Amino acid sequence: MLPERVLSFPVALRPFAAGDAPRVQLLAGEYEVAETTLLIPHPYPEGAALEWIETHTQDRLAGREYTYAITLAGEDLLVGAVALRPAAPDREHIGFWIGRAHWGHGYATAAARTVIALAFSFLDLERVTASHLTRNPASGRVLEKCGLRPLRTERRQHRGAAELVCVLGLTRAAWEEDIARTA
């Protein structure tokens, strides 16, 4: 089981609460946010945020998915979400989104680095993967800053059309080597 709360300046990761639903609705409901992700619907349905949040506890207890609210350290202002899926049969291990007003501040990078560290420190994973739409290079840069390297490009359905998606990965050995080099 992964820790519920993690501080990784400039962000803190914590479980979502029902009270976060309006903020999730606001942030994830923005067209620019949804359009750059593979999983957020647009328009974002009324009530979908609370429905989504209510799945987190069961997924966490079952070890299927660990979803964290990305908040500003010391402020608890919700700016996005990051998820880690230990077994990734249909999707990659890591996924994230950040509200548009908070893009470009390093929050996604800090959150992704944190869940990668959790994956290799607490779970028996030998590799983590993540993906991004090729037309969303900002997400690709986040993943590359976290040490992930391109594995393949493939076409996936996205909002009714086939789109190019880049899949990246990082092995435990490469992560440990990077940690040793920067220590």
PyMOL commands that set and color helices and strands:
alter all, ss='L'
color gray80, all
select helices_A, chain A and resi 18-28+31-35+48-54+56-62+100-102+107-122+137-145+172-182
alter helices_A, ss='H'
color red, helices_A
select strands_A, chain A and resi 6-8+11-14+66-72+78-84+94-98+127-133+149-158+161-171
alter strands_A, ss='S'
color yellow, strands_A
deselect
rebuild
show_as cartoon
